[in-house]
Amino acid sequence: MKYHEELEMEKEKLCRLVGEALKNGTPIIQDEAVMAQNRKVDTLVVRIQREKIQYKKNQQER
């Protein structure tokens, strides 16, 4: 599960960006940095889910 640490770091960065946007009164959906970081987090979540599915498949084949 190599992506978990990276996911935690990216989620923290996303939270900071959201906080800054809210502090500045910028709608989150209009903040490109927030949206780009959100896509990055989403990509990591998908990778982790795929990794879990592959792990389960490998366990069942044994």
VOVO-107429 format. One record per residue: residue in three letters; x negated, y negated, z of N, C-alpha, C in turn. Coordinates in steps of 0.05 Angstrom, whole numbers, always signed. Layout:
N
ALA,X,Y,Z,X,Y,Z,X,Y,Z
...
This chain:
62
MET,-17,+24,+0,+0,+0,+0,-18,-25,+0
LYS,-32,-28,-22,-52,-49,-23,-41,-77,-26
TYR,-16,-80,-32,-4,-107,-37,+7,-120,-12
HIS,+9,-106,+10,+22,-117,+33,+8,-142,+45
GLU,-18,-141,+47,-33,-164,+57,-30,-188,+38
GLU,-32,-183,+13,-29,-204,-7,-1,-216,-6
LEU,+19,-199,-2,+46,-208,+0,+50,-227,+24
GLU,+39,-219,+46,+41,-236,+70,+28,-263,+66
MET,+5,-264,+54,-8,-290,+48,+9,-307,+29
GLU,+19,-295,+9,+35,-310,-11,+62,-319,+1
LYS,+73,-303,+19,+98,-312,+32,+93,-336,+50
GLU,+70,-336,+64,+63,-358,+81,+59,-384,+64
LYS,+46,-381,+41,+43,-404,+24,+70,-414,+14
LEU,+88,-395,+7,+115,-403,-2,+129,-419,+20
CYS,+127,-409,+45,+140,-423,+67,+129,-451,+70
ARG,+103,-454,+68,+91,-481,+70,+101,-499,+48
LEU,+102,-489,+23,+112,-505,+1,+141,-513,+4
VAL,+157,-494,+14,+186,-500,+19,+188,-522,+40
GLY,+172,-519,+61,+172,-540,+83,+165,-567,+72
GLU,+144,-568,+56,+136,-594,+44,+158,-606,+27
ALA,+170,-589,+11,+192,-598,-7,+215,-610,+9
LEU,+222,-595,+30,+244,-605,+47,+237,-631,+61
LYS,+212,-632,+71,+203,-656,+84,+204,-680,+65
ASN,+198,-675,+40,+197,-697,+20,+225,-702,+8
GLY,+244,-686,+15,+271,-690,+5,+275,-679,-23
THR,+257,-663,-32,+258,-651,-59,+275,-626,-59
PRO,+295,-624,-75,+310,-598,-77,+291,-576,-85
ILE,+292,-554,-70,+273,-531,-74,+274,-522,-103
ILE,+298,-520,-115,+301,-509,-142,+287,-527,-162
GLN,+283,-553,-155,+270,-571,-174,+240,-574,-169
ASP,+230,-561,-148,+201,-563,-142,+187,-540,-157
GLU,+172,-547,-177,+159,-527,-194,+139,-510,-178
ALA,+124,-522,-159,+105,-507,-144,+119,-485,-127
VAL,+142,-492,-115,+158,-473,-100,+168,-451,-118
MET,+178,-458,-141,+189,-438,-158,+167,-419,-169
ALA,+144,-430,-175,+122,-413,-185,+113,-394,-163
GLN,+111,-404,-138,+103,-387,-116,+124,-366,-110
ASN,+149,-373,-113,+171,-354,-109,+169,-331,-129
ARG,+163,-338,-154,+160,-317,-174,+136,-299,-168
LYS,+115,-310,-157,+92,-294,-149,+99,-275,-127
VAL,+114,-284,-107,+123,-267,-85,+142,-245,-96
ASP,+160,-253,-114,+178,-233,-126,+163,-211,-140
THR,+142,-219,-155,+126,-199,-170,+113,-179,-151
LEU,+103,-189,-128,+90,-172,-109,+110,-153,-96
VAL,+134,-163,-91,+155,-146,-79,+162,-123,-98
VAL,+164,-129,-124,+170,-109,-144,+147,-88,-145
ARG,+122,-97,-144,+100,-79,-144,+100,-60,-120
ILE,+107,-71,-97,+108,-55,-72,+130,-34,-75
GLN,+153,-43,-85,+175,-24,-88,+168,-1,-108
ARG,+155,-8,-130,+146,+12,-149,+126,+31,-137
GLU,+108,+20,-121,+88,+36,-107,+102,+56,-88
LYS,+122,+47,-74,+136,+65,-55,+150,+87,-71
ILE,+163,+80,-93,+177,+100,-109,+157,+121,-119
GLN,+134,+112,-129,+114,+130,-139,+103,+148,-117
TYR,+99,+137,-94,+90,+152,-71,+110,+174,-64
LYS,+135,+167,-63,+156,+187,-57,+157,+209,-78
LYS,+154,+202,-104,+154,+221,-125,+131,+241,-121
ASN,+107,+230,-115,+84,+246,-111,+87,+265,-87
GLN,+100,+256,-67,+105,+273,-43,+124,+295,-50
GLN,+144,+290,-66,+164,+310,-73,+152,+331,-91
GLU,+132,+324,-108,+120,+342,-126,+101,+362,-113
ARG,+93,+356,-88,+74,+374,-74,+88,+398,-63
